[in-house]
Amino acid sequence: MENENRVPGINGMALKYIAMICMFIDHFGATVMLEYLRRDYAYFDAGRVWYSTQTSIIYWSCRTIGRIAFPIFCFMMVEGYVHTRNFWKYVLRILIFSVVSEIPFDMAFNYSLLEFTSQNVGFTFLISLLTIRAYHMILYHTKFNSFIRMNLSLLALAAGIVVAYFFKADYGAFGVFCVLMLYLFRTRKKMQFGAGMVSFAVSYFPSELPALLAFIPLWFYNGEKGKGWRYTFYVFYPLHILILAIIRNSIFGMW
């Protein structure tokens, strides 16, 4: 009976697993393989022309596969906002996750125990959530006339993008912008995917073009949460980048 009631397609937990696998591959490339690449002198000639060495092929393959992860997480963040029963509890969870992840993030990508030139992706999602909330509250829960409400709500969206840029959250203004596009067109699947794909295609072109592949599994999302531990991603993200940082530093003696 349980199987008969199951909706065909890919559930939310399965999408998160796909994204986490792609993210791990990406971060392996961005930590361990990047350090190998930096020490691969055959990769450059005197004129700084890049050659396709084995190291570079592995590195760029990892980074290409990794582009698939972020659109899925953006999409699931919108789903989380829409379906959460307690918005502020959700925000608190993302905030704690972001703070906990910052030291592993800095170790892995900024070669420091703690610094502030860039912040982890948790802050990108946190800013996105607060921006969406501000937009929604202004548009639907204020008593201004429709013209003022529309303009103030658009101003709230712009403010969130600007905050992400100056805060230097991972993916920056582009990351928040993509989450907002997926949210604004969420009620019409084709328009949502069109807006999302255009956003990823034009942002950081052409490096983000492989991100469009993420919309293949997303298309088959069945709207179900799926079975699994709800905190899997919150633990996996800081833990896997911490392990990768330790592995890289151990191999190359970077302690």
C-alpha positions as CSV (number, residue, x, y, z in Angstrom):
1,M,0.0,0.0,0.0
2,E,2.9,2.4,0.8
3,N,4.4,1.9,-2.6
4,E,1.0,2.5,-4.3
5,N,0.8,5.9,-2.7
6,R,4.3,7.0,-3.7
7,V,4.5,9.7,-6.3
8,P,6.8,8.9,-9.3
9,G,9.9,11.0,-9.6
10,I,12.8,12.2,-7.4
11,N,12.1,13.3,-3.8
12,G,13.8,16.1,-1.9
13,M,16.2,13.9,0.0
14,A,17.4,12.2,-3.2
15,L,18.0,15.6,-4.7
16,K,20.1,16.6,-1.7
17,Y,22.2,13.4,-2.0
18,I,22.8,14.1,-5.6
19,A,23.9,17.7,-4.7
20,M,26.1,16.5,-1.9
21,I,27.9,14.0,-4.1
22,C,28.5,16.7,-6.7
23,M,29.6,19.2,-4.0
24,F,32.1,16.7,-2.5
25,I,33.7,16.2,-6.0
26,D,33.8,19.9,-6.5
27,H,35.4,20.6,-3.2
28,F,37.9,17.7,-3.7
29,G,39.0,19.5,-6.8
30,A,39.0,22.9,-5.1
31,T,41.2,21.8,-2.3
32,V,43.4,18.7,-2.9
33,M,43.6,18.8,-6.7
34,L,44.0,22.6,-6.9
35,E,47.1,22.3,-4.7
36,Y,48.4,19.5,-7.0
37,L,47.7,21.8,-9.9
38,R,49.6,24.7,-8.4
39,R,52.7,22.5,-8.1
40,D,52.3,21.0,-11.6
41,Y,54.8,23.2,-13.4
42,A,54.1,21.4,-16.7
43,Y,50.7,23.0,-16.6
44,F,52.3,26.4,-17.6
45,D,54.8,27.5,-20.1
46,A,57.0,30.6,-20.0
47,G,54.1,32.6,-21.6
48,R,51.6,31.3,-19.0
49,V,49.8,29.2,-21.6
50,W,47.8,26.4,-20.0
51,Y,48.4,22.8,-21.0
52,S,46.1,19.8,-20.5
53,T,48.1,17.8,-18.1
54,Q,46.5,14.8,-16.3
55,T,46.3,16.9,-13.1
56,S,44.5,19.8,-14.9
57,I,42.0,17.4,-16.5
58,I,41.1,15.9,-13.1
59,Y,40.8,19.3,-11.5
60,W,38.6,20.8,-14.2
61,S,36.4,17.6,-14.3
62,C,35.8,17.9,-10.6
63,R,34.9,21.6,-10.8
64,T,32.6,21.0,-13.8
65,I,30.7,18.2,-12.0
66,G,30.5,20.4,-8.9
67,R,28.5,23.1,-10.8
68,I,25.5,20.9,-10.5
69,A,25.3,21.1,-6.7
70,F,24.4,24.8,-6.2
71,P,21.2,25.1,-8.3
72,I,19.8,22.1,-6.5
73,F,20.5,23.6,-3.1
74,C,19.0,26.9,-4.2
75,F,15.9,25.1,-5.3
76,M,15.6,23.1,-2.1
77,M,16.1,26.3,-0.1
78,V,13.1,27.8,-1.8
79,E,11.2,24.6,-1.0
80,G,12.3,24.8,2.6
81,Y,11.0,28.4,2.8
82,V,7.7,27.6,1.3
83,H,7.0,24.5,3.4
84,T,8.6,25.5,6.8
85,R,6.1,25.7,9.7
86,N,8.3,28.1,11.6
87,F,10.3,30.5,9.6
88,W,12.4,31.9,12.4
89,K,13.3,28.5,13.7
90,Y,14.4,27.7,10.1
91,V,16.5,30.9,10.0
92,L,18.1,30.1,13.4
93,R,19.1,26.6,12.1
94,I,20.7,28.1,9.0
95,L,22.5,30.8,11.1
96,I,23.9,28.1,13.5
97,F,24.9,26.0,10.4
98,S,26.7,29.0,8.9
99,V,28.6,30.0,12.0
100,V,29.7,26.4,12.6
101,S,30.8,26.0,9.0
102,E,32.9,29.1,8.8
103,I,36.2,27.8,10.3
104,P,36.2,24.6,8.2
105,F,35.4,26.8,5.2
106,D,38.3,29.2,5.9
107,M,40.6,26.3,6.5
108,A,39.7,24.6,3.2
109,F,39.4,27.6,0.9
110,N,41.1,30.6,2.6
111,Y,44.1,28.8,4.1
112,S,43.4,30.3,7.5
113,L,41.7,29.3,10.7
114,L,39.4,32.3,10.5
115,E,39.3,35.3,8.2
116,F,36.6,37.5,6.6
117,T,37.5,38.0,2.9
118,S,34.8,35.4,2.0
119,Q,32.1,33.6,3.9
120,N,30.6,30.1,3.4
121,V,27.5,29.4,1.4
122,G,25.3,29.1,4.5
123,F,25.4,32.9,4.8
124,T,24.3,33.1,1.1
125,F,21.2,31.1,2.0
126,L,20.6,33.0,5.2
127,I,20.6,36.3,3.3
128,S,18.3,34.7,0.6
129,L,15.8,33.6,3.3
130,L,15.7,37.0,4.9
131,T,15.3,38.8,1.6
132,I,12.5,36.5,0.5
133,R,10.8,37.1,3.9
134,A,11.1,40.9,3.6
135,Y,9.8,40.8,0.0
136,H,6.8,38.7,1.1
137,M,5.9,40.7,4.2
138,I,6.1,44.1,2.3
139,L,4.1,42.8,-0.6
140,Y,1.3,41.0,1.2
141,H,1.3,42.3,4.8
142,T,1.6,46.1,4.6
143,K,-1.2,48.6,4.1
144,F,0.5,50.8,1.5
145,N,-1.1,51.0,-1.9
146,S,-0.2,48.5,-4.6
147,F,2.3,50.8,-6.3
148,I,4.3,51.5,-3.1
149,R,4.1,47.9,-2.0
150,M,5.5,46.7,-5.3
151,N,8.4,49.2,-5.4
152,L,9.3,48.6,-1.8
153,S,9.3,44.8,-2.3
154,L,11.5,45.1,-5.3
155,L,13.8,47.4,-3.3
156,A,14.0,44.6,-0.6
157,L,15.1,42.1,-3.3
158,A,17.8,44.5,-4.5
159,A,18.9,45.2,-0.9
160,G,19.4,41.4,-0.3
161,I,21.5,41.1,-3.5
162,V,23.7,44.1,-2.4
163,V,24.1,42.8,1.1
164,A,25.4,39.4,-0.3
165,Y,27.8,41.3,-2.5
166,F,29.4,43.4,0.3
167,F,29.2,40.5,2.9
168,K,31.2,38.4,0.4
169,A,29.1,35.3,0.9
170,D,30.0,32.3,-1.3
171,Y,28.5,33.0,-4.8
172,G,27.9,36.5,-3.7
173,A,25.1,38.6,-5.2
174,F,24.8,36.0,-8.0
175,G,23.9,33.3,-5.5
176,V,21.1,35.3,-3.8
177,F,19.8,36.5,-7.2
178,C,19.4,32.9,-8.4
179,V,17.6,31.9,-5.2
180,L,15.2,34.8,-5.7
181,M,14.5,33.9,-9.3
182,L,13.6,30.4,-8.3
183,Y,11.3,31.8,-5.6
184,L,9.6,34.5,-7.7
185,F,8.5,32.0,-10.4
186,R,7.9,29.0,-8.1
187,T,4.2,28.7,-8.9
188,R,4.8,28.0,-12.6
189,K,7.4,25.3,-13.1
190,K,8.4,26.1,-16.7
191,M,8.9,29.7,-16.0
192,Q,10.7,28.9,-12.8
193,F,13.1,26.6,-14.6
194,G,13.5,29.1,-17.4
195,A,14.3,31.9,-15.1
196,G,16.7,29.7,-13.1
197,M,18.5,28.4,-16.1
198,V,18.9,31.9,-17.6
199,S,20.2,33.2,-14.2
200,F,22.9,30.5,-14.0
201,A,23.8,30.7,-17.7
202,V,24.5,34.5,-17.6
203,S,26.2,34.6,-14.2
204,Y,29.9,33.9,-14.2
205,F,29.6,32.9,-17.9
206,P,30.9,30.4,-19.1
207,S,32.0,28.7,-15.9
208,E,28.5,28.2,-14.6
209,L,27.1,26.6,-17.8
210,P,27.4,23.1,-16.5
211,A,25.0,24.2,-13.7
212,L,22.2,23.9,-16.2
213,L,22.5,20.1,-15.9
214,A,21.1,20.4,-12.4
215,F,17.7,21.2,-13.9
216,I,17.4,17.7,-15.3
217,P,17.0,15.9,-11.9
218,L,15.1,19.0,-10.6
219,W,12.5,18.6,-13.4
220,F,11.6,15.2,-12.0
221,Y,11.2,16.5,-8.4
222,N,7.9,15.0,-7.1
223,G,7.3,17.4,-4.3
224,E,7.9,14.8,-1.6
225,K,10.3,15.4,1.2
226,G,11.7,11.8,1.2
227,K,13.0,9.7,4.1
228,G,16.3,10.6,5.8
229,W,17.8,12.5,8.6
230,R,16.9,16.2,8.2
231,Y,20.2,17.4,9.5
232,T,22.3,15.3,7.0
233,F,23.4,18.3,4.9
234,Y,24.0,20.5,8.0
235,V,26.6,18.0,9.3
236,F,28.0,16.9,5.9
237,Y,28.9,20.4,4.7
238,P,31.3,21.5,7.5
239,L,32.6,17.9,8.1
240,H,33.6,17.1,4.5
241,I,35.4,20.4,3.9
242,L,37.2,20.1,7.2
243,I,38.4,16.5,6.3
244,L,39.5,17.7,2.8
245,A,41.4,20.6,4.4
246,I,43.2,18.2,6.7
247,I,44.0,15.8,3.9
248,R,45.4,18.6,1.7
249,N,47.4,20.1,4.5
250,S,48.8,16.7,5.5
251,I,49.8,15.8,1.9
252,F,51.5,19.1,1.2
253,G,52.8,20.0,4.7
254,M,50.8,23.2,5.0
255,W,50.3,23.2,8.7
